[in-house]
């Protein structure tokens, strides 16, 4: 009760229980808002942040640490851009201010748009992790 994040010990115990011998990638969804998860090391090989259009374009300003520590940002629900006050150029600018190397992937889970680029990036990351 009261915990708003996962840490490396929790993640390690979970991975030990499920076993990872036959897995290429494990996705760990950390819990809480965009403040807590960024402050704790989960032991992950990489970090990705998911932001959705309805959340607004100011999140990189409100939660700078999250965008500093992640390698990629997925902007989901781009299919609803016409219905929200979301400035795609601003969110990109704000995020890149925090992390100039950040990879940004606009996607729509509804239409499938943008997932090819995200899949290619993730596949490259997995190959790199396997080589390490």
C-alpha positions as CSV (number, residue, x, y, z in Angstrom):
1,X,0.0,0.0,0.0
2,X,1.1,3.5,-0.7
3,X,3.8,2.7,-3.3
4,X,3.7,4.6,-6.5
5,X,6.5,2.8,-8.4
6,X,8.4,-0.3,-9.1
7,X,12.1,-0.7,-8.3
8,X,14.9,-2.9,-9.6
9,X,14.4,-5.4,-6.7
10,X,10.7,-5.8,-7.5
11,X,11.4,-6.1,-11.2
12,X,14.1,-8.7,-10.6
13,X,11.9,-10.9,-8.4
14,X,9.1,-10.8,-11.0
15,X,11.5,-11.7,-13.8
16,X,12.9,-14.6,-11.7
17,X,9.4,-15.9,-11.3
18,X,8.4,-15.8,-14.9
19,X,11.8,-16.8,-16.3
20,X,13.4,-15.0,-19.3
21,X,15.3,-17.7,-21.0
22,X,13.1,-17.8,-24.1
23,X,12.1,-14.1,-24.1
24,X,13.6,-11.5,-26.4
25,X,12.0,-8.6,-24.6
26,X,10.0,-7.9,-21.4
27,X,7.9,-4.8,-21.2
28,X,7.7,-3.5,-17.7
29,X,4.9,-0.9,-17.2
30,X,5.8,1.2,-14.2
31,X,2.9,2.5,-12.2
32,X,2.0,6.0,-10.9
33,X,2.1,9.4,-12.5
34,X,5.0,10.7,-14.6
35,X,6.9,11.9,-11.5
36,X,7.4,8.7,-9.4
37,X,8.5,6.1,-12.0
38,X,11.3,8.3,-13.4
39,X,12.9,8.6,-10.0
40,X,13.4,4.9,-9.4
41,X,15.7,2.5,-11.3
42,X,13.9,-0.6,-12.4
43,X,17.0,-2.2,-13.8
44,X,15.6,-1.9,-17.3
45,X,17.8,-1.9,-20.3
46,X,15.9,1.0,-21.7
47,X,13.0,3.4,-21.0
48,X,10.1,4.5,-23.1
49,X,7.4,7.0,-22.1
50,X,3.9,6.9,-23.6
51,X,2.0,10.2,-23.8
52,X,-1.5,10.4,-25.3
53,X,-2.9,13.4,-27.2
54,X,-5.8,13.9,-24.6
55,X,-3.2,14.4,-21.9
56,X,-2.0,17.6,-23.5
57,X,1.3,18.9,-24.9
58,X,2.7,20.3,-21.6
59,X,3.8,17.0,-20.0
60,X,7.5,17.4,-20.8
61,X,7.4,20.8,-19.0
62,X,5.5,19.4,-16.0
63,X,7.5,16.2,-15.7
64,X,11.0,17.0,-17.1
65,X,12.8,14.1,-15.4
66,X,10.7,11.4,-17.2
67,X,11.6,12.8,-20.5
68,X,15.3,13.2,-19.5
69,X,15.7,9.5,-18.6
70,X,13.8,7.9,-21.4
71,X,15.2,6.9,-24.8
72,X,11.9,7.2,-26.7
73,X,8.5,8.8,-26.4
74,X,5.4,7.3,-28.0
75,X,2.7,9.9,-28.6
76,X,-0.5,7.7,-28.9
77,X,-4.0,8.6,-30.1
78,X,-2.8,10.8,-32.9
79,X,-6.1,9.9,-34.7
80,X,-7.9,12.3,-32.3
81,X,-5.6,15.3,-32.9
82,X,-8.3,17.3,-34.6
83,X,-10.5,17.1,-31.5
84,X,-8.0,18.2,-28.8
85,X,-5.9,21.3,-28.1
86,X,-2.6,19.4,-28.6
87,X,0.3,21.2,-30.2
88,X,2.5,18.4,-31.7
89,X,5.3,20.8,-32.5
90,X,5.4,22.2,-29.0
91,X,5.4,18.7,-27.3
92,X,8.3,17.7,-29.6
93,X,10.1,21.0,-28.8
94,X,9.6,20.6,-25.0
95,X,10.6,16.9,-25.0
96,X,13.8,17.6,-27.1
97,X,14.7,20.4,-24.7
98,X,14.9,17.8,-22.0
99,X,16.5,15.1,-24.1
100,X,18.0,16.1,-27.5
101,X,18.6,12.4,-28.3
102,X,14.9,11.4,-27.7
103,X,13.3,9.3,-30.3
104,X,9.7,10.3,-30.9
105,X,7.1,8.0,-32.4
106,X,3.6,9.3,-33.1
107,X,1.2,6.4,-33.3
108,X,-2.5,5.5,-33.3
109,X,-3.4,2.2,-31.7
110,X,-6.8,2.6,-33.4
111,X,-5.6,2.9,-37.0
112,X,-2.1,1.3,-36.6
113,X,-0.5,4.5,-38.0
114,X,3.2,4.9,-37.0
115,X,3.8,1.5,-35.6
116,X,6.2,0.4,-38.3
117,X,8.8,3.0,-37.2
118,X,8.3,2.1,-33.5
119,X,8.6,-1.7,-34.3
120,X,11.8,-1.1,-36.3
121,X,13.4,1.0,-33.5
122,X,12.4,-1.6,-30.9
123,X,13.7,-4.5,-33.0
124,X,17.1,-2.7,-33.4
125,X,17.2,-2.1,-29.6
126,X,16.6,-5.8,-28.9
127,X,19.4,-6.8,-31.3
128,X,21.7,-4.4,-29.6
129,X,20.8,-5.7,-26.1
130,X,21.4,-9.3,-27.3
131,X,24.8,-8.4,-28.5
132,X,25.8,-6.7,-25.3
